Amino acid sequence: PGQIGHFLLILSLVTSLVAAVSFFKSSSSVVPEEQAGWKKMARIAFFINAVSVAVVFFLIFFIIYNHYFEYHYAWNHSDKSLNAGYLVSSIWEGQEGSFLLWTLWNSALGVVLTRTAKKWEAPVMTVISITQVCLATMVIGLYIFNIKIGSNPFLLTREVFQDAPIFNLPNYLNIPSMQDGIGLNQLLQNYWMVIHPPILFLGFASTIVPFSYAIAGLWKQDYGGWVKSAQPWSLFSAGILGLGIMMGARWAYESLNFGGYWAWDPVENASLVPWLIMVAGVHTQLIYNSTGHSLRPTYFFFLASFILILYSTYLTRSGDLQDTSVHAFTGSGLNWQLRSFVAVFLLPASVLYIWYYFFLPCSLYCLPRCR
């Protein structure tokens, strides 16, 4: 299963690249036949990507459920005493599994958008496919010129601990220390661990949709045409992300006897701030749809919300907060990738917004100002 899983991880990276290029070509072409051809190729590639990610997710669960402790991920995050619910949540206890959960939701949202986005499909899906590329690199687990790209969840335990003498033995799996895994952290053995992270990561993933519509509006210079199409998605994103944060707040009443929401925790705040920005964007979006005003802040809030999600991801996973937050992961050598992930979206979004800022109409009823 590990070899199949790693092949599918590579396949997901390749197909997301193909989808991104094909959607871009479809959006850029002015010939209807070319647009349709590139779009068809992009849809096929993205669908293969979505299936690959889903199968990878299933394979990791298969390895954990069957207690294949020769795989480091199963040995490090699960043990034989866990029930089925905690075995599932063992997947997203680790960095690799949480990235895969994000990728799974992102691909599901993309499949829905290929059916519902209509004229906005190609530019919106270009941005979402680029997101899939970035997420795929986080779990690809390859070395290029001694540079580590991603962390492979299908590594064997003996590959992680290559210098340990016991792994020179042919029957090392019969050694008592390999008969069971380390297990899920005791603090995480709570029913909220089963339901809170999937909802929260759906909220994280969903912020890409309003962001993509805003980028598409600037890219295609249809400055206000996307706003109504994006409204159901912004409402969905604000609702789901808010629900995930509230679940985490409720969990705080049951964990560590803190007796309340961990308002002091930087990771909690890193999730809360993008939600507040998203809610602000929903308000200005409704104002624009009703009165024709507040288009510029609508752009800003939707662009900033996703960028802040990426920044919070960097803070949580870089190891920078491991001494100040019980939520933060320890460093895994992916800091340069996490910074690149933020930069890939921050820089183009900032350039587009600044470049077209004065072209944006101050209201629906007035012409854009000249630069």
PLY file of the C-alpha trace (Angstrom):
ply
format ascii 1.0
element vertex 371
property float x
property float y
property float z
element edge 370
property int vertex1
property int vertex2
end_header
0.00 0.00 0.00
2.88 2.37 0.64
4.24 2.06 -2.88
0.77 2.53 -4.36
0.21 5.52 -2.08
3.47 7.22 -3.03
2.73 6.67 -6.72
-0.68 8.30 -6.25
0.93 11.25 -4.46
3.17 11.80 -7.49
0.16 11.34 -9.78
-1.78 13.95 -7.81
1.07 16.45 -8.21
1.34 15.83 -11.96
-2.42 15.99 -12.60
-2.82 19.16 -10.55
-0.08 20.75 -12.65
-1.82 19.62 -15.85
-5.15 20.95 -14.55
-3.63 24.33 -13.61
-2.00 24.79 -17.02
-5.07 23.59 -18.92
-7.52 25.79 -17.01
-5.16 28.74 -17.54
-4.99 28.05 -21.29
-8.78 27.70 -21.43
-9.25 31.01 -19.64
-6.68 32.80 -21.80
-7.88 31.51 -25.18
-10.27 33.56 -27.30
-11.13 30.71 -29.67
-14.22 28.80 -28.43
-12.97 25.44 -29.73
-9.64 25.87 -27.96
-11.37 26.94 -24.76
-13.55 23.83 -24.80
-10.61 21.53 -25.56
-8.40 22.88 -22.79
-11.31 22.88 -20.34
-12.08 19.22 -21.10
-8.46 18.25 -20.49
-8.38 20.30 -17.29
-11.54 18.68 -15.94
-10.20 15.18 -16.61
-6.89 15.99 -14.93
-8.56 17.56 -11.91
-10.94 14.60 -11.52
-7.99 12.18 -11.59
-6.30 14.37 -9.00
-9.37 14.26 -6.74
-9.63 10.46 -7.02
-5.89 10.05 -6.33
-6.09 12.14 -3.17
-9.16 10.23 -1.94
-7.43 6.86 -2.49
-4.27 8.10 -0.71
-6.40 9.12 2.26
-8.04 5.67 2.28
-4.67 3.90 2.06
-3.35 5.75 5.11
-6.45 4.73 7.04
-6.02 1.15 5.77
-2.44 1.07 7.10
-3.44 2.54 10.47
-6.57 0.39 10.85
-4.64 -2.82 10.17
-1.82 -1.79 12.54
0.94 -2.00 9.96
3.53 -0.53 12.28
6.30 -1.07 9.74
4.96 2.24 8.41
6.22 5.11 10.54
2.99 7.08 10.30
0.97 4.22 11.79
3.60 3.53 14.46
3.97 7.20 15.41
0.29 8.20 15.55
-1.75 5.11 16.52
-1.79 1.97 18.62
-3.90 -1.15 19.02
-6.00 0.23 21.88
-7.70 2.96 19.82
-11.27 2.55 18.60
-12.22 3.16 14.98
-13.02 6.85 15.51
-9.65 7.59 17.07
-7.90 5.55 14.38
-9.46 7.86 11.79
-8.42 10.94 13.75
-4.87 9.55 13.94
-4.64 10.48 10.26
-4.85 14.21 10.90
-2.82 14.21 14.11
0.33 14.45 11.99
1.39 17.17 9.56
1.15 14.95 6.51
-2.36 13.74 7.31
-3.65 17.23 8.03
-2.27 18.47 4.70
-3.98 15.53 3.00
-7.25 16.42 4.74
-6.93 19.97 3.41
-6.12 18.62 -0.06
-9.12 16.28 0.06
-11.51 19.12 0.88
-9.88 21.37 -1.73
-10.37 18.74 -4.42
-14.00 18.19 -3.39
-14.69 21.93 -3.62
-12.99 22.01 -7.01
-15.16 19.18 -8.36
-18.28 21.07 -7.26
-17.01 24.26 -8.90
-16.45 22.50 -12.23
-20.20 21.85 -12.21
-21.44 25.17 -10.88
-19.00 28.01 -11.72
-20.16 28.31 -15.36
-18.33 31.17 -17.11
-16.04 31.62 -14.11
-14.94 27.98 -14.08
-11.65 28.32 -15.95
-10.12 31.31 -14.08
-11.41 30.18 -10.68
-10.23 26.60 -11.17
-6.82 27.84 -12.32
-6.27 29.30 -8.85
-7.68 26.24 -7.07
-5.51 23.90 -9.17
-2.43 25.93 -8.24
-3.43 25.45 -4.62
-3.59 21.70 -5.24
-0.07 21.82 -6.68
1.24 23.56 -3.56
-0.54 21.16 -1.22
0.70 18.15 -3.22
4.31 19.26 -2.77
3.84 19.20 1.01
3.37 15.41 1.05
5.37 14.33 -1.99
8.48 13.39 0.01
11.16 13.80 -2.66
14.77 14.98 -2.53
16.09 17.11 -5.39
19.77 18.03 -5.09
19.61 17.23 -1.36
16.67 19.61 -0.95
13.73 18.02 0.82
10.37 18.65 -0.83
7.46 17.60 1.34
7.16 14.82 3.89
6.06 11.38 2.67
3.43 9.74 4.94
4.29 6.29 3.52
7.85 6.07 4.85
8.76 2.84 6.61
9.86 3.02 10.23
13.26 1.58 9.30
13.68 4.37 6.73
13.07 7.04 9.37
15.45 5.44 11.91
18.11 4.17 9.55
20.89 4.20 12.14
19.01 2.16 14.76
20.68 -1.29 15.10
17.41 -3.20 15.48
16.46 -2.45 11.87
19.45 -4.46 10.69
17.66 -7.55 11.99
15.49 -9.38 9.43
12.77 -10.00 12.03
12.70 -6.52 13.54
8.89 -6.45 13.38
8.82 -9.16 16.07
10.67 -6.95 18.55
8.29 -5.83 21.37
8.80 -2.14 20.64
7.46 -2.73 17.13
4.45 -4.77 18.21
2.48 -1.63 19.05
2.57 2.03 18.16
3.19 5.15 20.24
-0.50 6.00 20.01
-2.64 9.09 19.79
-1.78 11.83 22.26
-3.93 11.39 25.39
-5.11 15.00 25.22
-6.45 14.29 21.73
-8.42 11.18 22.66
-11.65 13.12 22.75
-14.70 12.90 20.49
-14.05 16.48 19.38
-10.83 15.25 17.76
-12.96 13.17 15.40
-15.26 15.99 14.25
-13.50 19.32 14.92
-10.46 19.10 12.57
-12.44 17.98 9.48
-14.87 20.88 9.90
-12.08 23.35 10.59
-10.06 22.22 7.58
-13.14 22.45 5.38
-13.37 26.04 6.59
-9.69 26.61 5.77
-10.08 25.06 2.31
-13.27 26.96 1.51
-11.60 30.38 1.86
-9.85 29.70 -1.45
-13.15 29.99 -3.35
-13.95 33.69 -2.64
-10.23 34.38 -3.07
-10.28 32.66 -6.49
-13.36 34.59 -7.61
-11.69 37.86 -6.59
-8.52 36.96 -8.50
-10.64 35.96 -11.51
-12.46 39.30 -11.41
-9.18 41.23 -11.53
-7.60 38.88 -14.07
-10.53 39.02 -16.49
-11.18 42.71 -15.69
-14.83 41.95 -14.96
-14.52 43.80 -11.71
-18.00 43.34 -10.27
-19.41 40.46 -12.29
-18.12 37.77 -9.94
-19.56 39.11 -6.70
-23.03 37.53 -6.85
-21.62 34.22 -8.07
-19.24 34.13 -5.12
-21.81 35.08 -2.48
-23.01 31.52 -1.66
-19.39 30.44 -1.28
-18.43 33.30 1.01
-21.44 32.61 3.21
-20.54 28.90 3.25
-16.91 29.64 4.09
-17.75 32.06 6.89
-20.31 29.64 8.33
-18.11 26.51 8.19
-14.96 28.21 9.44
-16.92 29.85 12.25
-18.46 26.48 13.17
-15.02 24.86 13.27
-13.67 27.60 15.53
-16.68 27.31 17.84
-16.15 23.54 18.06
-12.57 24.20 19.10
-13.76 26.70 21.68
-16.21 24.15 23.10
-13.46 21.52 23.20
-11.39 23.91 25.31
-13.97 23.59 28.09
-13.24 19.87 28.25
-9.47 19.71 27.74
-6.63 20.48 30.14
-9.13 21.92 32.66
-8.56 25.39 31.27
-12.26 26.04 31.75
-12.70 28.06 28.58
-11.59 29.16 25.16
-7.81 29.48 24.86
-7.92 33.15 23.88
-4.26 33.53 24.77
-3.18 30.84 22.32
-1.57 32.29 19.14
-2.80 29.41 16.98
-6.38 30.01 18.11
-6.00 33.67 17.19
-4.41 32.71 13.87
-7.66 30.91 12.98
-9.96 33.57 14.41
-8.51 36.58 12.57
-9.06 35.19 9.03
-12.65 34.36 10.00
-13.24 37.94 11.18
-11.83 39.19 7.88
-14.07 36.78 5.95
-17.14 37.98 7.87
-16.19 41.57 7.03
-15.98 40.53 3.37
-19.44 38.96 3.53
-20.83 42.25 4.84
-19.21 44.41 2.16
-20.24 41.86 -0.49
-23.86 42.16 0.60
-23.54 45.94 0.56
-22.20 45.85 -2.99
-24.96 43.52 -4.19
-27.58 45.77 -2.62
-26.21 49.27 -3.22
-23.31 48.97 -5.66
-20.81 50.33 -3.12
-17.88 48.72 -1.22
-16.34 46.73 -4.08
-12.75 47.63 -3.19
-12.99 46.46 0.43
-14.77 43.30 -0.74
-11.73 42.47 -2.85
-9.39 43.27 0.01
-11.21 41.18 2.62
-11.54 38.07 0.45
-7.93 38.25 -0.68
-6.67 38.88 2.85
-8.73 36.10 4.41
-7.07 33.30 2.43
-3.60 34.87 2.72
-4.03 34.96 6.50
-5.10 31.30 6.47
-1.82 30.50 4.72
0.10 32.65 7.20
-1.55 30.88 10.13
-0.58 27.57 8.49
3.01 28.73 8.41
2.89 29.79 12.07
1.34 26.49 13.14
3.59 24.15 11.15
6.94 25.88 11.00
7.81 25.11 14.61
8.12 28.83 15.39
5.32 28.57 17.97
6.10 25.15 19.43
7.20 26.72 22.73
4.23 29.09 23.02
1.27 27.06 21.76
0.03 23.56 22.56
-1.56 23.49 19.10
1.61 24.05 17.09
3.50 21.29 15.32
7.24 20.94 15.84
9.49 21.94 12.97
9.73 19.40 10.14
12.21 21.05 7.79
9.49 22.45 5.53
9.83 26.10 6.52
11.03 27.23 3.10
8.08 25.45 1.50
5.60 26.99 3.90
7.02 30.46 3.21
6.86 29.77 -0.52
3.23 28.65 -0.15
2.36 32.05 1.32
4.41 33.94 -1.27
2.86 32.10 -4.25
-0.51 33.66 -3.43
0.45 36.82 -1.54
2.64 38.36 -4.26
0.33 37.93 -7.30
-2.75 38.89 -5.30
-1.05 42.04 -3.99
0.22 43.03 -7.45
-3.19 42.50 -9.08
-5.05 44.39 -6.36
-2.66 47.34 -6.36
-2.42 47.48 -10.17
-6.18 47.46 -10.73
-7.18 49.36 -7.57
-8.00 52.62 -9.35
-9.78 50.76 -12.13
-12.26 49.38 -9.63
-15.47 51.43 -9.71
-16.21 53.27 -6.50
-19.81 52.15 -6.99
-21.89 50.11 -9.37
-23.30 53.32 -10.83
-20.12 55.19 -11.65
-17.30 54.57 -14.08
-13.86 53.43 -12.88
-11.40 56.21 -12.27
-8.48 56.66 -14.65
-5.06 55.75 -13.33
0 1
1 2
2 3
3 4
4 5
5 6
6 7
7 8
8 9
9 10
10 11
11 12
12 13
13 14
14 15
15 16
16 17
17 18
18 19
19 20
20 21
21 22
22 23
23 24
24 25
25 26
26 27
27 28
28 29
29 30
30 31
31 32
32 33
33 34
34 35
35 36
36 37
37 38
38 39
39 40
40 41
41 42
42 43
43 44
44 45
45 46
46 47
47 48
48 49
49 50
50 51
51 52
52 53
53 54
54 55
55 56
56 57
57 58
58 59
59 60
60 61
61 62
62 63
63 64
64 65
65 66
66 67
67 68
68 69
69 70
70 71
71 72
72 73
73 74
74 75
75 76
76 77
77 78
78 79
79 80
80 81
81 82
82 83
83 84
84 85
85 86
86 87
87 88
88 89
89 90
90 91
91 92
92 93
93 94
94 95
95 96
96 97
97 98
98 99
99 100
100 101
101 102
102 103
103 104
104 105
105 106
106 107
107 108
108 109
109 110
110 111
111 112
112 113
113 114
114 115
115 116
116 117
117 118
118 119
119 120
120 121
121 122
122 123
123 124
124 125
125 126
126 127
127 128
128 129
129 130
130 131
131 132
132 133
133 134
134 135
135 136
136 137
137 138
138 139
139 140
140 141
141 142
142 143
143 144
144 145
145 146
146 147
147 148
148 149
149 150
150 151
151 152
152 153
153 154
154 155
155 156
156 157
157 158
158 159
159 160
160 161
161 162
162 163
163 164
164 165
165 166
166 167
167 168
168 169
169 170
170 171
171 172
172 173
173 174
174 175
175 176
176 177
177 178
178 179
179 180
180 181
181 182
182 183
183 184
184 185
185 186
186 187
187 188
188 189
189 190
190 191
191 192
192 193
193 194
194 195
195 196
196 197
197 198
198 199
199 200
200 201
201 202
202 203
203 204
204 205
205 206
206 207
207 208
208 209
209 210
210 211
211 212
212 213
213 214
214 215
215 216
216 217
217 218
218 219
219 220
220 221
221 222
222 223
223 224
224 225
225 226
226 227
227 228
228 229
229 230
230 231
231 232
232 233
233 234
234 235
235 236
236 237
237 238
238 239
239 240
240 241
241 242
242 243
243 244
244 245
245 246
246 247
247 248
248 249
249 250
250 251
251 252
252 253
253 254
254 255
255 256
256 257
257 258
258 259
259 260
260 261
261 262
262 263
263 264
264 265
265 266
266 267
267 268
268 269
269 270
270 271
271 272
272 273
273 274
274 275
275 276
276 277
277 278
278 279
279 280
280 281
281 282
282 283
283 284
284 285
285 286
286 287
287 288
288 289
289 290
290 291
291 292
292 293
293 294
294 295
295 296
296 297
297 298
298 299
299 300
300 301
301 302
302 303
303 304
304 305
305 306
306 307
307 308
308 309
309 310
310 311
311 312
312 313
313 314
314 315
315 316
316 317
317 318
318 319
319 320
320 321
321 322
322 323
323 324
324 325
325 326
326 327
327 328
328 329
329 330
330 331
331 332
332 333
333 334
334 335
335 336
336 337
337 338
338 339
339 340
340 341
341 342
342 343
343 344
344 345
345 346
346 347
347 348
348 349
349 350
350 351
351 352
352 353
353 354
354 355
355 356
356 357
357 358
358 359
359 360
360 361
361 362
362 363
363 364
364 365
365 366
366 367
367 368
368 369
369 370
